[in-house]
Amino acid sequence: MDSNVHSIRLVQSLEPEAYVLHSTGALAAEYSRQGFSERVNLVVQGYMNSFAMKSVEEIISKSEVDPRKLAIENVEFPFDFTRDIVDELNTSICFDTGHLLTKQCGDEPLSEFYRKHRDRITEIHLNDGLAEKDEAGGHQDHLVLGTGDMPVREFLLELVKDNFEGPLIFEMPHEDAIESLSTIRNLVPEALQ
């Protein structure tokens, strides 16, 4: 938590649009993969979320950052819990499309998630993903747009229709970002106007 506070203070003079934060970490992600019953999951994940909320609250308090500048990312943890933190502490959301497409934080369609949470989404980490795991059982996210399960045209037209003006970050290697931009030019040229 102290490193988050230090990082916020360190870059404040650069006036970032948002500070992206993972409210839960490796332990919560690992627990999410264990396959316990729904009832046990609700209790344990609720308990983990209470610790996450306390940490986020301390980060806001100690750094004195505007809570709306803190964008909590959808990570490998049920997003309903994360949304509780967003609402309770008045933060924003960083929407990682690949994390949703790989079902790390829920299984709703991309545009539906966006519409449900757009009131707080201030930044999007734009990447494709496949719902099926790779051979090693890992998530297949941060892929080039058009190579996974993302309905690229439908989703980007939703952003255009909504006049989304927040940062769209290609969260992938440079070459893949160039290829993704080419995919957008071909499939959704109106998104680049």
Buried (B, 14 or more C-beta within 10 A) or exposed (E): EEEBBEBBEEEBEEEBEBBBBBBBBEEBBEBBEEEEEEEEBBEBBEEBBEEBBEBBBBBBEBBEBEBEBBBBBBBBBBBEBBBBBBEEBEBBBBBBBBBBBBBBBBEBBBBEBBBEBBEBBBBBBBBBBBEEEEEEEEBBBBBBBBBBBBBBBEBBBBBBEEEBEBBBBBBBEEEBBEBBBEBBEEBBEEBEE
